[in-house]
Amino acid sequence: MSPPRTCFLLFLTFGLFTCSTAPKVPEEVSEKRNKAVEYAEYGNRYYRQGLYSKALEMFSLSLAYCGSVDYEPGIVRSYNSLGKVYMALGKVQEAELNFNRAFGISQRLEDPVLSSQTLTNRGEVFLRRGEYDAALKVFTEALENENRLEDPDRAIIYHNLGSLYRRMNRRDTALGYLQKAVELNERSKRSEELASNYYMLASLFSEQKNYEEAEGNALLALKYDKKVENSLGIAKDYLALGIISRKSGSLESAFRYLEQSLFVYRSLVILNPILNLGEDVRQVIRYLVEVAELTGKTEEAAYYRGLLTGEKE
């Protein structure tokens, strides 16, 4: 005897529900890698603003997301980013530790771009320490795959070579590398890197007592640092302009630039107490006392001397 037709229909209906296919899973899921990129972008933004404690937090989160899926290229970039923040904070040992971690992984990946980026960062550590031969060796090694690097990466290496040769008093060679860096960064529209290039050119021309060129390049550095809201860069640009104006005898301009530099520095200290800017601030104030005295600004000179001694705030 066959089962009732209604039961058979119910069985078919139940079967249709229980055997339905699950949603198709994409071949590759990038959710965590996308989060890593998002946090890295936040980190870069905070870094440009001089908010280094927040930048460290964001880059650490980026590293954690990359680590959770063992995404090694992202891990390399995260370690490099953390190292750059520690360099900005003056914590060279911590920076080197992160750069070395990045380098070890990049070598295993045999990725020439990541290797060059990490070598460049390691070279900056040597440069900071005054180990010029070691820095030159690393920067030269970073350029071995020059034809496989994008313009921004090559520009950073050229900039660092320019900085190195300037410190070695090989100013013509330094000028050539810095001009190459400017050309590449202008082509790539890299405002932050252009600010660094022009700042270094201003320092180079100032050392050569070419104050007109020095001021022009410092103003360009200021223009690009303002464009990307690089607070620490802005403070340093104003200080450089003050020093250049002091050297050229433009004392009123020097005083104005130095006051602007001090204002930005003190604003940065309020926003980010972790920054060790005490000596930078004192340097600006010492220049202000000197220029105020030279221009007969006795009240201003007394006020800034009070800041140095802690009698005023």
C-alpha positions in Angstrom: 0.0 0.0 0.0 1.5 3.3 -1.0 1.8 6.2 1.5 -0.7 9.0 1.4 0.1 11.6 -1.2 0.1 14.4 1.4 2.9 12.7 3.4 5.0 12.2 0.3 4.7 16.0 -0.5 5.7 16.9 3.1 8.7 14.6 2.8 9.8 16.2 -0.5 9.3 19.7 1.1 11.4 18.8 4.1 14.0 17.4 1.9 14.3 20.5 -0.1 15.0 22.6 3.1 17.5 20.2 4.6 19.5 19.7 1.4 19.8 23.4 0.4 23.4 24.4 -0.4 25.4 26.7 2.0 26.4 30.2 0.8 29.4 30.0 -1.5 32.6 30.8 0.4 35.0 33.1 -1.6 38.3 31.6 -2.6 40.2 34.2 -0.6 39.0 36.2 2.5 40.9 39.5 3.1 38.9 40.9 6.0 41.7 40.8 8.5 44.3 42.1 6.0 41.9 45.0 5.2 41.7 45.8 8.9 45.5 45.8 9.0 45.6 48.3 6.2 43.0 50.5 7.9 44.9 50.6 11.1 48.2 51.3 9.2 46.5 54.3 7.6 45.4 55.6 10.9 49.0 55.1 12.2 50.4 57.1 9.3 48.0 59.9 10.0 48.9 60.1 13.7 52.6 59.8 12.8 52.4 62.8 10.5 50.6 64.8 13.3 53.3 63.9 15.8 50.9 61.9 17.9 53.4 59.0 18.3 51.7 57.2 21.2 48.5 56.8 19.0 50.6 55.9 16.0 52.3 53.1 18.0 48.9 51.8 19.1 47.6 51.7 15.5 50.7 50.1 14.0 50.6 47.5 16.8 47.0 46.7 15.9 48.0 46.4 12.2 50.8 44.0 13.2 48.3 41.9 15.3 45.9 41.6 12.4 48.7 40.6 10.0 50.1 38.2 12.5 46.7 36.6 13.1 46.6 35.4 9.5 50.4 35.0 9.1 50.4 37.7 6.4 54.2 38.1 6.2 54.4 41.1 3.8 52.1 43.0 6.1 54.1 41.9 9.2 57.3 43.4 7.6 55.5 46.7 6.8 54.2 46.9 10.4 57.6 46.3 12.0 59.1 48.9 9.7 56.3 51.4 10.7 56.8 50.7 14.4 60.6 51.2 13.9 60.0 54.6 12.3 57.9 55.8 15.2 60.6 54.7 17.7 63.2 56.6 15.6 61.0 59.7 15.8 60.8 59.2 19.6 64.6 58.9 19.8 64.4 55.3 20.9 67.0 54.0 18.5 67.5 50.6 20.1 63.8 49.8 19.9 63.7 51.0 16.3 66.6 48.8 15.4 65.0 45.8 17.0 61.8 46.3 14.8 63.8 46.9 11.7 65.9 43.8 12.2 62.7 41.7 12.7 61.3 43.2 9.4 64.6 42.5 7.6 64.7 38.8 8.7 61.3 38.1 7.3 61.8 40.2 4.1 65.0 38.1 3.4 63.1 34.9 3.8 60.4 36.2 1.4 63.0 37.2 -1.2 61.0 40.3 -1.9 63.4 42.9 -3.3 61.1 45.9 -2.6 60.5 45.0 1.1 64.2 44.2 1.5 65.2 47.6 0.1 62.7 49.4 2.3 64.0 47.6 5.4 67.6 48.1 4.5 67.0 51.8 4.1 65.5 51.9 7.6 68.4 50.1 9.1 70.7 52.5 7.3 69.0 55.4 9.0 69.8 53.8 12.4 73.5 53.7 11.5 73.3 57.3 10.2 71.7 58.4 13.5 74.6 56.8 15.4 77.2 58.4 13.2 78.3 55.1 11.8 78.8 56.4 8.3 80.6 53.5 6.6 78.0 51.1 7.8 75.2 53.4 6.6 76.8 53.8 3.2 77.1 50.0 2.8 73.4 49.5 3.7 72.1 52.3 1.5 74.2 51.0 -1.4 72.8 47.5 -0.9 69.3 48.9 -0.9 69.9 50.4 -4.3 71.0 47.0 -5.8 67.4 46.4 -7.0 66.9 50.0 -8.1 65.2 49.1 -11.4 62.5 47.2 -9.4 61.8 50.0 -7.0 59.0 52.5 -7.3 59.9 56.2 -7.4 59.0 56.9 -3.8 61.3 54.1 -2.5 64.2 55.2 -4.7 63.7 58.8 -3.6 64.0 57.9 0.1 67.3 56.1 -0.6 68.6 59.1 -2.5 67.5 61.4 0.3 69.3 59.3 2.9 72.5 59.2 0.7 72.3 63.0 0.4 72.0 63.3 4.2 74.9 60.9 4.7 77.2 62.7 2.2 76.3 66.1 3.8 77.5 64.8 7.2 80.6 63.5 5.5 81.2 67.1 4.2 80.9 65.9 0.6 78.4 68.6 -0.2 78.4 68.4 -4.0 77.6 64.7 -3.9 74.9 65.4 -1.3 73.3 68.1 -3.4 73.1 65.7 -6.4 71.4 63.0 -4.5 68.9 65.4 -2.8 68.0 67.0 -6.2 67.3 63.5 -7.6 65.1 62.8 -4.6 63.2 66.0 -5.2 62.7 65.1 -8.9 61.2 61.7 -8.0 59.0 63.0 -5.2 57.6 65.8 -7.4 56.8 63.3 -10.0 55.0 61.1 -7.4 53.4 64.1 -5.6 54.9 63.0 -2.3 54.4 66.1 -0.2 55.8 64.8 3.1 58.9 63.5 1.4 59.4 66.7 -0.5 59.3 68.6 2.8 62.2 66.4 4.1 64.1 67.0 0.9 63.8 70.8 1.0 64.6 70.9 4.7 67.8 69.0 4.0 68.6 71.3 1.0 68.0 74.3 3.3 70.5 73.0 5.8 73.0 72.3 3.0 72.8 75.8 1.5 72.9 77.4 5.0 76.2 75.6 5.7 77.5 77.0 2.4 76.4 80.5 3.6 74.0 80.7 0.6 71.2 82.1 2.8 68.9 83.1 0.0 68.7 79.6 -1.4 68.6 78.2 2.2 65.5 80.4 3.0 63.8 79.5 -0.2 64.2 75.8 0.4 63.1 76.1 4.1 60.0 77.9 3.0 59.2 75.1 0.5 59.7 72.6 3.4 57.3 74.6 5.5 54.7 74.7 2.6 54.7 70.9 2.2 54.8 70.1 5.9 51.7 72.3 6.4 50.1 70.5 3.5 50.3 67.2 5.3 49.9 68.6 8.8 53.3 67.4 9.9 53.4 69.3 13.2 57.0 68.4 14.2 58.2 69.2 10.7 56.5 72.6 10.9 58.2 73.4 14.2 61.6 72.5 12.8 61.0 74.5 9.6 60.2 77.6 11.5 63.3 77.0 13.7 65.5 76.6 10.5 64.0 79.8 9.1 64.8 81.6 12.3 68.4 80.4 12.3 68.9 81.2 8.6 67.5 84.7 9.1 69.7 85.2 12.2 72.8 84.2 10.2 71.8 86.5 7.3 71.2 89.5 9.6 67.4 89.6 9.2 66.8 89.8 12.9 63.1 90.9 12.9 62.3 88.0 10.6 64.4 85.7 12.8 62.5 86.7 15.9 59.1 86.2 14.2 60.1 82.7 12.9 61.4 81.6 16.3 58.3 82.7 18.1 56.2 80.6 15.6 58.5 77.6 16.1 58.1 77.9 19.9 54.4 78.1 19.6 54.1 74.9 17.5 56.6 73.0 19.8 54.6 73.9 22.9 51.3 73.0 21.2 52.9 69.6 20.4 53.9 69.0 24.0 50.3 69.6 25.1 48.9 67.2 22.5 51.6 64.5 23.0 53.4 64.5 26.4 55.2 61.3 25.4 57.4 63.4 23.0 60.8 64.2 24.4 61.0 67.8 23.1 62.4 69.6 26.1 65.8 70.2 24.6 64.3 71.3 21.3 62.1 73.9 23.1 65.1 75.1 25.1 67.1 75.6 21.9 64.4 77.8 20.4 64.2 79.8 23.6 67.9 80.4 23.7 67.8 81.7 20.1 64.9 83.9 21.1 66.8 85.4 24.0 69.8 86.1 21.8 67.8 87.7 19.0 65.6 89.7 21.4 68.7 91.2 23.0 70.2 92.0 19.6 67.1 93.8 18.5 66.6 95.7 21.9 63.5 93.8 22.9 64.4 93.9 26.6 61.0 92.8 27.9 60.9 89.8 25.6 64.5 88.8 26.4 63.6 88.9 30.1 60.5 86.8 29.5 62.3 84.1 27.6 65.2 84.0 30.0 62.5 83.4 32.7 61.2 80.4 30.6 64.7 79.0 30.5 65.2 79.3 34.3 61.7 78.0 35.1 60.6 81.3 36.6 57.9 81.7 34.0 55.6 79.3 32.1 
